[in-house]
């Protein structure tokens, strides 16, 4: 078993010259860039998730859904839930935007 390990070490040393040498700064840039990209996509998806359902109200031919909810007596509950949902969604979008900017600032330094 030790002989096999020694063989692997020797093989690794031979191939080490062919591998690209990266500094700590380059590795940090790659990690920061990936983090920034992930946060950027989460921010974009959250904005789309927030705005796309709102665009449905502009499609011609869709009746006002609030009339149905008013008839069965749950319009007030749905309005309060919708307000809460939008507040939470806006809060998370703010947090993602803030993180995106923080990563952007750290990446430049």
ABEGO torsion letter per residue (X at the ends): XAAAAAAAAAAAAAAAAABBBBBAAAAAAAAAAAAAAAAAAAAAAAAAAAAAAAAAAABBGBBBAAAAAAAAGAAAAAAAAAAAAAAAAAAAAAAAAAAAAAAAAAAAX
